[in-house]
Amino acid sequence: MKSIIVNCICAAILQLAGWGVSYAQEIHMSYPGLTGESAPLWVAREAGYLKGYGIDAKLVYMEGGRLSIQSLLSNTTQFMAGDAVSALSAIAGGADIVLLASAKNVLPYVFAVSKDVRRAEDLKGKIIATSQVGGRAGEIARMVIRNMGLDPDKDVNYLAVGGTMSRLAALGTGKVHAAPISHTVVPIAEERGLRILQIEPIPLIVDALWTSRKFADENPLVIQNVLRGYAQAIATIVRDRDKSLEIMRKYMRTSDTRVVQGAYERYREDLDRVPIPSDKAIKTTLEISRRVAPKLASMDIDRHMYFAPVQKLAAEGFIDKLYK
């Protein structure tokens, strides 16, 4: 009887050590949108990469950064995908969360404009639609206008009208003359007779993966395994178009093939194989975030940048092997 008990215990230990053979730790991960910017999480889950590293991931759609951050801090979710400006604003308010990785670090926006706008100079005196004035979207719009060579405080006016589709609708009525939109909805904008004004790419932390400091400190193996699956998903997006499109179509909840294909092509472009934001992306993100949350200016942000696990994967050659 004793030998049977010992054998059972040994078998259980071996199963746990196998991480994925017969045991997987359940975790919950939130993502904020349906436009394709959370594709690595979707692919990591649906292609079985997370399960292969012992992670049974439950993905939860949460619109808006505030709810996602609250869920993370309460441990209702253990990971959060989302833009860095919202997360940094929460850090300014006392949220102890850390940035683990960021696959997309270039803002995938263009300007949809009325037919009478053909170049940046034509925006002088015009009204720019944003989702809100003073928040992330408003500050990004200001940066775009400035990069066009215009004065964001004097040359244009702003009107808060809501999300992407609301901005397109406002353009159609003539209430506004330009609006920043995701590249994924360009076909819809063009169908409505709107012009597309290309803008200079802005280095910005767009698709970031966050966790709470407490969870990171207490679960280093889970962090490492999640990032293995995350890195493998990025490689699939880069190398396997058909599989990526199939998964993105499911999560984007649209039957419009052009929208899904556009989202994939735009997301794949400028994707960072080693998902660590550049110094320029960090700088720009902080510049916008400090305008939204001035308290950040006096805070040590480096302690919230936890790239060591990804750096370890890169140093071990794990990421390079995914592309061979």
Secondary structure in CASP SS format (residue, H / E / C, confidence):
PFRMAT SS
TARGET T0000
AUTHOR 0000-0000-0000
METHOD secondary structure of the structure
MODEL  1
M C 1.00
K H 1.00
S H 1.00
I H 1.00
I H 1.00
V H 1.00
N H 1.00
C H 1.00
I H 1.00
C H 1.00
A H 1.00
A H 1.00
I H 1.00
L H 1.00
Q H 1.00
L H 1.00
A H 1.00
G H 1.00
W C 1.00
G C 1.00
V C 1.00
S C 1.00
Y C 1.00
A C 1.00
Q E 1.00
E E 1.00
I E 1.00
H E 1.00
M E 1.00
S E 1.00
Y E 1.00
P C 1.00
G C 1.00
L C 1.00
T C 1.00
G C 1.00
E C 1.00
S C 1.00
A H 1.00
P H 1.00
L H 1.00
W H 1.00
V H 1.00
A H 1.00
R H 1.00
E H 1.00
A C 1.00
G C 1.00
Y H 1.00
L H 1.00
K H 1.00
G H 1.00
Y C 1.00
G C 1.00
I E 1.00
D E 1.00
A E 1.00
K E 1.00
L E 1.00
V E 1.00
Y E 1.00
M C 1.00
E C 1.00
G C 1.00
G H 1.00
R H 1.00
L H 1.00
S H 1.00
I H 1.00
Q H 1.00
S H 1.00
L H 1.00
L H 1.00
S C 1.00
N C 1.00
T C 1.00
T C 1.00
Q C 1.00
F E 1.00
M E 1.00
A E 1.00
G E 1.00
D C 1.00
A H 1.00
V H 1.00
S H 1.00
A H 1.00
L H 1.00
S H 1.00
A H 1.00
I H 1.00
A H 1.00
G C 1.00
G C 1.00
A C 1.00
D C 1.00
I E 1.00
V E 1.00
L E 1.00
L E 1.00
A E 1.00
S E 1.00
A E 1.00
K E 1.00
N E 1.00
V E 1.00
L C 1.00
P C 1.00
Y E 1.00
V E 1.00
F E 1.00
A E 1.00
V E 1.00
S C 1.00
K C 1.00
D C 1.00
V C 1.00
R C 1.00
R C 1.00
A H 1.00
E H 1.00
D H 1.00
L H 1.00
K C 1.00
G C 1.00
K C 1.00
I E 1.00
I E 1.00
A E 1.00
T E 1.00
S C 1.00
Q C 1.00
V C 1.00
G C 1.00
G C 1.00
R H 1.00
A H 1.00
G H 1.00
E H 1.00
I H 1.00
A H 1.00
R H 1.00
M H 1.00
V H 1.00
I H 1.00
R H 1.00
N H 1.00
M C 1.00
G C 1.00
L C 1.00
D C 1.00
P C 1.00
D C 1.00
K C 1.00
D C 1.00
V C 1.00
N E 1.00
Y E 1.00
L E 1.00
A E 1.00
V C 1.00
G C 1.00
G C 1.00
T H 1.00
M H 1.00
S H 1.00
R H 1.00
L H 1.00
A H 1.00
A H 1.00
L H 1.00
G H 1.00
T H 1.00
G C 1.00
K C 1.00
V C 1.00
H C 1.00
A E 1.00
A E 1.00
P E 1.00
I E 1.00
S E 1.00
H H 1.00
T H 1.00
V H 1.00
V H 1.00
P H 1.00
I H 1.00
A H 1.00
E H 1.00
E H 1.00
R C 1.00
G C 1.00
L C 1.00
R E 1.00
I E 1.00
L E 1.00
Q C 1.00
I C 1.00
E C 1.00
P C 1.00
I C 1.00
P E 1.00
L E 1.00
I E 1.00
V E 1.00
D E 1.00
A E 1.00
L E 1.00
W E 1.00
T E 1.00
S E 1.00
R H 1.00
K H 1.00
F H 1.00
A H 1.00
D H 1.00
E H 1.00
N C 1.00
P H 1.00
L H 1.00
V H 1.00
I H 1.00
Q H 1.00
N H 1.00
V H 1.00
L H 1.00
R H 1.00
G H 1.00
Y H 1.00
A H 1.00
Q H 1.00
A H 1.00
I H 1.00
A H 1.00
T H 1.00
I H 1.00
V H 1.00
R H 1.00
D C 1.00
R H 1.00
D H 1.00
K H 1.00
S H 1.00
L H 1.00
E H 1.00
I H 1.00
M H 1.00
R H 1.00
K H 1.00
Y H 1.00
M H 1.00
R C 1.00
T C 1.00
S C 1.00
D C 1.00
T H 1.00
R H 1.00
V H 1.00
V H 1.00
Q H 1.00
G H 1.00
A H 1.00
Y H 1.00
E H 1.00
R H 1.00
Y H 1.00
R H 1.00
E C 1.00
D C 1.00
L E 1.00
D C 1.00
R C 1.00
V C 1.00
P C 1.00
I C 1.00
P C 1.00
S C 1.00
D H 1.00
K H 1.00
A H 1.00
I H 1.00
K H 1.00
T H 1.00
T H 1.00
L H 1.00
E H 1.00
I H 1.00
S H 1.00
R H 1.00
R H 1.00
V H 1.00
A C 1.00
P H 1.00
K H 1.00
L H 1.00
A H 1.00
S H 1.00
M C 1.00
D C 1.00
I H 1.00
D H 1.00
R H 1.00
H H 1.00
M E 1.00
Y C 1.00
F C 1.00
A H 1.00
P H 1.00
V H 1.00
Q H 1.00
K H 1.00
L H 1.00
A H 1.00
A H 1.00
E C 1.00
G C 1.00
F H 1.00
I H 1.00
D H 1.00
K H 1.00
L C 1.00
Y C 1.00
K C 1.00
END
